[in-house]
């Protein structure tokens, strides 16, 4: 009876364990991004306003990085990377999730994917082409980036601390539960990554306890080996990979994959 109660509780609470709402509305000036970067609200598929930060690239050869962040915190917590991208002349668009920045939405895999496509459509309406875009997925966002890349040919895909699937990770953490029968949001990236035309770069820390390295390796093994690479940081954990030189790998990847033409 106790085990059944645990099963029922975990089923009902799973999204609160997976997603961590944050009502903070970060201001650009607080994060050193006020110059040229704009705060805009992008409408979700069901009418929510998603607080987003947008900076166009400084030249035709510079990428536009579409950043899908992790499940916790807010877009301001990624400002360190955004400043690095800006200083290199890269453009970026980072959107808050529907459960953040007082948007008032509820999380879920289908909803987040539809919101992500709306963000891409917003950029296309601004005159951008997906062939100049880099889809950048951090942790939870890696599943969004991979799924959306199936229907959008991009300059490249960068995955920071990604997973093979949420099912794999949850089953590893909650080994005593029949996770595959309980999970609502699966983000099964390993099933889709082999279909991608765009080149892929995976960055992962060997000491990552949130998403163990074995799941990033499974994702890499599922990808097309001819256009994919994985960089493992022996001392890296789930966050902080840029402290170990991740920016060098990002810039090398972008330089080796110029904007697409004729596709």
Residue pairs with C-beta under 8 A, 6 or more apart in sequence:
6 177
7 177
7 178
7 182
10 17
10 174
10 177
10 182
11 182
14 182
14 183
14 184
14 185
15 106
15 107
15 108
15 184
15 185
18 71
18 107
18 140
18 166
18 185
19 71
19 97
19 99
19 107
19 140
20 71
20 72
20 73
21 99
21 100
21 107
22 72
22 73
22 74
22 100
22 101
23 100
23 101
23 102
24 74
24 76
24 100
24 101
25 51
25 101
25 102
26 74
26 75
26 76
26 101
27 39
28 34
28 37
28 39
28 53
30 76
31 76
31 79
31 82
31 83
32 79
32 83
33 53
33 55
33 79
33 82
33 83
33 86
36 55
36 86
37 53
37 54
37 55
37 82
37 86
38 53
38 54
38 55
39 51
39 52
39 53
39 54
40 52
40 53
40 54
41 49
41 50
41 51
41 52
42 49
42 50
42 52
42 95
42 118
42 119
42 122
43 49
43 50
43 118
44 50
44 98
44 103
44 105
44 111
44 114
44 115
44 118
45 111
45 114
45 115
45 117
45 118
46 105
46 111
48 98
48 103
48 104
48 105
49 103
50 95
50 96
50 97
50 98
50 101
50 103
50 115
50 118
50 119
51 75
51 95
51 96
51 100
51 101
51 103
52 75
52 93
52 94
52 95
52 96
52 119
53 75
53 82
53 92
53 93
53 94
54 91
54 92
54 93
55 82
55 86
55 91
55 92
55 93
56 64
56 91
56 126
56 128
57 63
57 64
57 89
57 90
57 91
57 132
58 89
58 90
58 91
59 89
60 132
60 259
61 258
61 259
62 88
62 89
62 90
62 91
63 90
63 91
63 132
63 133
63 134
63 155
63 156
63 254
63 259
64 90
64 91
64 92
64 93
64 123
64 128
64 132
64 133
64 134
65 85
65 90
65 91
65 92
65 93
65 133
65 134
65 136
65 158
66 92
66 93
66 119
66 120
66 123
66 133
66 134
66 135
66 136
66 145
67 78
67 81
67 82
67 92
67 93
67 94
67 136
67 138
67 141
68 95
68 116
68 135
68 136
68 137
68 138
68 140
68 141
68 142
68 144
68 145
69 75
69 77
69 78
69 94
69 97
69 138
69 139
69 140
69 141
70 138
70 139
70 140
70 141
70 161
71 139
71 140
74 96
74 100
74 101
75 94
75 95
75 96
75 100
75 101
78 94
78 138
80 242
81 242
82 92
82 94
84 242
84 247
85 91
85 92
86 92
88 251
90 254
93 119
93 122
93 123
95 115
95 116
95 119
96 103
97 103
97 105
97 107
97 112
97 115
98 104
98 105
98 106
98 107
98 111
98 112
98 115
99 105
99 106
99 107
105 111
107 185
108 184
108 185
109 143
109 184
109 185
109 186
109 187
112 144
113 144
113 147
113 148
116 144
116 147
116 148
117 148
117 151
120 130
120 133
120 148
120 152
123 133
124 130
130 152
130 153
130 154
131 153
131 154
131 155
131 259
131 260
131 261
131 263
132 155
132 259
132 260
133 152
133 154
133 155
134 154
134 155
134 156
134 157
134 158
134 254
135 145
135 148
135 149
135 152
135 154
135 156
135 157
135 158
135 198
136 145
136 157
136 158
136 159
136 160
137 143
137 144
137 145
137 146
137 157
137 158
137 159
137 160
137 162
138 160
138 161
139 160
139 161
139 162
139 163
139 210
139 211
139 238
140 187
142 159
142 160
142 161
142 162
142 163
142 189
143 162
143 163
143 165
143 166
143 187
143 188
143 189
144 187
145 157
145 159
146 157
146 159
146 162
146 189
146 192
146 193
146 196
147 187
147 189
147 192
149 157
149 192
149 196
149 198
150 192
150 195
150 196
153 197
153 198
153 260
153 263
154 198
154 260
155 198
155 254
155 257
155 258
155 259
155 260
156 198
156 199
156 200
156 201
156 253
156 254
156 257
157 196
157 198
157 199
157 200
157 201
158 200
158 201
158 203
158 250
158 253
159 200
159 201
159 202
159 203
159 216
159 219
160 203
160 204
160 241
160 246
161 203
161 204
161 205
161 208
161 210
161 211
161 216
161 238
161 239
161 241
162 189
162 202
162 204
162 211
162 215
162 216
162 219
163 169
163 187
163 189
163 211
163 215
163 216
163 219
164 188
164 189
164 190
164 215
164 216
164 218
164 219
164 222
165 186
165 187
165 188
165 189
165 190
165 191
165 215
166 183
166 185
166 186
166 187
166 188
167 179
167 180
167 183
167 186
167 188
168 190
168 215
168 218
169 211
169 212
169 215
170 179
170 183
171 177
171 179
171 180
172 212
172 215
189 219
189 222
190 218
190 219
190 222
191 222
193 200
193 219
193 222
193 223
193 224
193 228
194 222
194 223
194 224
196 223
196 224
197 263
198 227
199 227
199 228
199 253
199 257
200 223
200 224
200 227
200 228
200 229
201 228
201 229
201 230
201 231
201 249
201 250
201 253
202 216
202 219
202 220
202 223
202 228
202 229
202 230
202 231
203 230
203 231
203 233
203 241
203 246
203 249
203 250
204 211
204 213
204 216
204 230
204 231
204 232
204 233
204 236
204 241
205 213
205 232
205 233
205 235
205 236
205 237
205 238
205 240
205 241
205 244
206 213
206 232
206 233
206 234
206 235
206 236
207 234
207 235
207 236
207 237
208 216
208 236
208 237
208 238
209 237
209 238
210 238
211 238
213 232
216 230
216 232
217 230
220 228
220 230
229 253
231 246
231 249
233 241
233 244
233 245
233 246
235 244
236 244
